[in-house]
């Protein structure tokens, strides 16, 4: 079975939304999950339409459902939309600026000054 470890297997999205609304109400649901379909003119039908088209929002709703019902939580997903956390390995190495001193020989004259007529 491919769904053996999925605690949401067999549970419809409509059931999830309905149970969350019964438990929390629209206002509390909107404060827990900041999406417009829960804030402005909420309904189960409009929420289902949005959640079916928006995977990140659906993930948040499913996570809240699992947490509210004390079911096993999935491992965190890799969210490629967010910038990666800064770490030492990802930093660019700083470049060393070349020294811009004029080259001089030991007598204090510029190198090759005698060739170019500056000596």
C-alpha positions as protocol buffer text, in pm:
chain_id: "A"
residue {
  index: 1
  type: UNK
  ca { x: 0 y: 0 z: 0 }
}
residue {
  index: 2
  type: UNK
  ca { x: 129 y: 345 z: -87 }
}
residue {
  index: 3
  type: UNK
  ca { x: -99 y: 526 z: 159 }
}
residue {
  index: 4
  type: UNK
  ca { x: -29 y: 306 z: 461 }
}
residue {
  index: 5
  type: UNK
  ca { x: 152 y: 582 z: 655 }
}
residue {
  index: 6
  type: UNK
  ca { x: -75 y: 869 z: 547 }
}
residue {
  index: 7
  type: UNK
  ca { x: -309 y: 965 z: 833 }
}
residue {
  index: 8
  type: UNK
  ca { x: -523 y: 1169 z: 590 }
}
residue {
  index: 9
  type: UNK
  ca { x: -591 y: 873 z: 359 }
}
residue {
  index: 10
  type: UNK
  ca { x: -964 y: 844 z: 297 }
}
residue {
  index: 11
  type: UNK
  ca { x: -1052 y: 1180 z: 454 }
}
residue {
  index: 12
  type: UNK
  ca { x: -1206 y: 1429 z: 213 }
}
residue {
  index: 13
  type: UNK
  ca { x: -1088 y: 1789 z: 207 }
}
residue {
  index: 14
  type: UNK
  ca { x: -1450 y: 1894 z: 264 }
}
residue {
  index: 15
  type: UNK
  ca { x: -1458 y: 1689 z: 584 }
}
residue {
  index: 16
  type: UNK
  ca { x: -1134 y: 1848 z: 703 }
}
residue {
  index: 17
  type: UNK
  ca { x: -1259 y: 2204 z: 642 }
}
residue {
  index: 18
  type: UNK
  ca { x: -1600 y: 2133 z: 794 }
}
residue {
  index: 19
  type: UNK
  ca { x: -1452 y: 1982 z: 1110 }
}
residue {
  index: 20
  type: UNK
  ca { x: -1206 y: 2269 z: 1152 }
}
residue {
  index: 21
  type: UNK
  ca { x: -1486 y: 2523 z: 1114 }
}
residue {
  index: 22
  type: UNK
  ca { x: -1697 y: 2336 z: 1372 }
}
residue {
  index: 23
  type: UNK
  ca { x: -1405 y: 2322 z: 1614 }
}
residue {
  index: 24
  type: UNK
  ca { x: -1260 y: 2673 z: 1571 }
}
residue {
  index: 25
  type: UNK
  ca { x: -1510 y: 2884 z: 1377 }
}
residue {
  index: 26
  type: UNK
  ca { x: -1416 y: 3104 z: 1080 }
}
residue {
  index: 27
  type: UNK
  ca { x: -1256 y: 3384 z: 1283 }
}
residue {
  index: 28
  type: UNK
  ca { x: -1026 y: 3157 z: 1481 }
}
residue {
  index: 29
  type: UNK
  ca { x: -945 y: 2957 z: 1169 }
}
residue {
  index: 30
  type: UNK
  ca { x: -851 y: 3280 z: 988 }
}
residue {
  index: 31
  type: UNK
  ca { x: -624 y: 3382 z: 1274 }
}
residue {
  index: 32
  type: UNK
  ca { x: -452 y: 3042 z: 1278 }
}
residue {
  index: 33
  type: UNK
  ca { x: -415 y: 3022 z: 899 }
}
residue {
  index: 34
  type: UNK
  ca { x: -380 y: 3360 z: 735 }
}
residue {
  index: 35
  type: UNK
  ca { x: -563 y: 3311 z: 404 }
}
residue {
  index: 36
  type: UNK
  ca { x: -835 y: 3530 z: 257 }
}
residue {
  index: 37
  type: UNK
  ca { x: -1086 y: 3249 z: 195 }
}
residue {
  index: 38
  type: UNK
  ca { x: -1119 y: 3220 z: 575 }
}
residue {
  index: 39
  type: UNK
  ca { x: -1129 y: 3597 z: 636 }
}
residue {
  index: 40
  type: UNK
  ca { x: -1364 y: 3757 z: 385 }
}
residue {
  index: 41
  type: UNK
  ca { x: -1707 y: 3608 z: 318 }
}
residue {
  index: 42
  type: UNK
  ca { x: -1597 y: 3256 z: 417 }
}
residue {
  index: 43
  type: UNK
  ca { x: -1781 y: 2945 z: 309 }
}
residue {
  index: 44
  type: UNK
  ca { x: -1690 y: 2580 z: 280 }
}
residue {
  index: 45
  type: UNK
  ca { x: -1748 y: 2588 z: -96 }
}
residue {
  index: 46
  type: UNK
  ca { x: -1521 y: 2888 z: -164 }
}
residue {
  index: 47
  type: UNK
  ca { x: -1256 y: 2752 z: 71 }
}
residue {
  index: 48
  type: UNK
  ca { x: -1253 y: 2415 z: -103 }
}
residue {
  index: 49
  type: UNK
  ca { x: -1218 y: 2583 z: -442 }
}
residue {
  index: 50
  type: UNK
  ca { x: -917 y: 2785 z: -319 }
}
residue {
  index: 51
  type: UNK
  ca { x: -752 y: 2499 z: -129 }
}
residue {
  index: 52
  type: UNK
  ca { x: -772 y: 2263 z: -426 }
}
residue {
  index: 53
  type: UNK
  ca { x: -583 y: 2514 z: -641 }
}
residue {
  index: 54
  type: UNK
  ca { x: -329 y: 2623 z: -379 }
}
residue {
  index: 55
  type: UNK
  ca { x: -103 y: 2347 z: -244 }
}
residue {
  index: 56
  type: UNK
  ca { x: 73 y: 2558 z: 22 }
}
residue {
  index: 57
  type: UNK
  ca { x: -260 y: 2662 z: 176 }
}
residue {
  index: 58
  type: UNK
  ca { x: -393 y: 2307 z: 163 }
}
residue {
  index: 59
  type: UNK
  ca { x: -79 y: 2185 z: 341 }
}
residue {
  index: 60
  type: UNK
  ca { x: -141 y: 2434 z: 622 }
}
residue {
  index: 61
  type: UNK
  ca { x: -505 y: 2329 z: 660 }
}
residue {
  index: 62
  type: UNK
  ca { x: -416 y: 1959 z: 661 }
}
residue {
  index: 63
  type: UNK
  ca { x: -139 y: 2022 z: 915 }
}
residue {
  index: 64
  type: UNK
  ca { x: -381 y: 2204 z: 1147 }
}
residue {
  index: 65
  type: UNK
  ca { x: -632 y: 1921 z: 1111 }
}
residue {
  index: 66
  type: UNK
  ca { x: -369 y: 1662 z: 1202 }
}
residue {
  index: 67
  type: UNK
  ca { x: -250 y: 1870 z: 1497 }
}
residue {
  index: 68
  type: UNK
  ca { x: -604 y: 1935 z: 1622 }
}
residue {
  index: 69
  type: UNK
  ca { x: -690 y: 1565 z: 1610 }
}
residue {
  index: 70
  type: UNK
  ca { x: -355 y: 1456 z: 1759 }
}
residue {
  index: 71
  type: UNK
  ca { x: -266 y: 1250 z: 1453 }
}
residue {
  index: 72
  type: UNK
  ca { x: 94 y: 1187 z: 1345 }
}
residue {
  index: 73
  type: UNK
  ca { x: 242 y: 1497 z: 1183 }
}
residue {
  index: 74
  type: UNK
  ca { x: 428 y: 1474 z: 852 }
}
residue {
  index: 75
  type: UNK
  ca { x: 794 y: 1572 z: 828 }
}
residue {
  index: 76
  type: UNK
  ca { x: 850 y: 1935 z: 727 }
}
residue {
  index: 77
  type: UNK
  ca { x: 844 y: 1995 z: 354 }
}
residue {
  index: 78
  type: UNK
  ca { x: 1124 y: 2165 z: 165 }
}
residue {
  index: 79
  type: UNK
  ca { x: 976 y: 2501 z: 72 }
}
residue {
  index: 80
  type: UNK
  ca { x: 1172 y: 2622 z: -228 }
}
residue {
  index: 81
  type: UNK
  ca { x: 978 y: 2951 z: -240 }
}
residue {
  index: 82
  type: UNK
  ca { x: 1143 y: 3078 z: 76 }
}
residue {
  index: 83
  type: UNK
  ca { x: 1503 y: 3196 z: 78 }
}
residue {
  index: 84
  type: UNK
  ca { x: 1744 y: 2949 z: 227 }
}
residue {
  index: 85
  type: UNK
  ca { x: 1865 y: 3010 z: 579 }
}
residue {
  index: 86
  type: UNK
  ca { x: 2207 y: 3171 z: 579 }
}
residue {
  index: 87
  type: UNK
  ca { x: 2491 y: 2945 z: 680 }
}
residue {
  index: 88
  type: UNK
  ca { x: 2866 y: 2955 z: 657 }
}
residue {
  index: 89
  type: UNK
  ca { x: 2887 y: 2712 z: 365 }
}
residue {
  index: 90
  type: UNK
  ca { x: 2656 y: 2917 z: 146 }
}
residue {
  index: 91
  type: UNK
  ca { x: 2841 y: 3246 z: 188 }
}
residue {
  index: 92
  type: UNK
  ca { x: 3047 y: 3371 z: -100 }
}
residue {
  index: 93
  type: UNK
  ca { x: 3418 y: 3395 z: -28 }
}
residue {
  index: 94
  type: UNK
  ca { x: 3543 y: 3749 z: -3 }
}
residue {
  index: 95
  type: UNK
  ca { x: 3782 y: 3848 z: -276 }
}
residue {
  index: 96
  type: UNK
  ca { x: 4117 y: 3993 z: -187 }
}
residue {
  index: 97
  type: UNK
  ca { x: 4178 y: 4325 z: -357 }
}
residue {
  index: 98
  type: UNK
  ca { x: 4503 y: 4353 z: -546 }
}
residue {
  index: 99
  type: UNK
  ca { x: 4752 y: 4589 z: -397 }
}
residue {
  index: 100
  type: UNK
  ca { x: 4780 y: 4906 z: -602 }
}
residue {
  index: 101
  type: UNK
  ca { x: 5115 y: 5038 z: -480 }
}
residue {
  index: 102
  type: UNK
  ca { x: 5348 y: 5157 z: -751 }
}
residue {
  index: 103
  type: UNK
  ca { x: 5632 y: 4918 z: -804 }
}
residue {
  index: 104
  type: UNK
  ca { x: 5967 y: 5061 z: -707 }
}
residue {
  index: 105
  type: UNK
  ca { x: 6312 y: 4916 z: -694 }
}
residue {
  index: 106
  type: UNK
  ca { x: 6543 y: 4943 z: -392 }
}
residue {
  index: 107
  type: UNK
  ca { x: 6673 y: 5286 z: -492 }
}
residue {
  index: 108
  type: UNK
  ca { x: 6328 y: 5440 z: -469 }
}
residue {
  index: 109
  type: UNK
  ca { x: 6294 y: 5487 z: -844 }
}
residue {
  index: 110
  type: UNK
  ca { x: 5998 y: 5336 z: -1026 }
}
residue {
  index: 111
  type: UNK
  ca { x: 6081 y: 5004 z: -1194 }
}
residue {
  index: 112
  type: UNK
  ca { x: 6191 y: 5048 z: -1556 }
}
residue {
  index: 113
  type: UNK
  ca { x: 6204 y: 5427 z: -1514 }
}
residue {
  index: 114
  type: UNK
  ca { x: 6526 y: 5439 z: -1712 }
}
residue {
  index: 115
  type: UNK
  ca { x: 6360 y: 5266 z: -2008 }
}
residue {
  index: 116
  type: UNK
  ca { x: 6067 y: 5506 z: -2020 }
}
residue {
  index: 117
  type: UNK
  ca { x: 6270 y: 5817 z: -1962 }
}
residue {
  index: 118
  type: UNK
  ca { x: 6155 y: 5877 z: -1605 }
}
residue {
  index: 119
  type: UNK
  ca { x: 6486 y: 5819 z: -1442 }
}
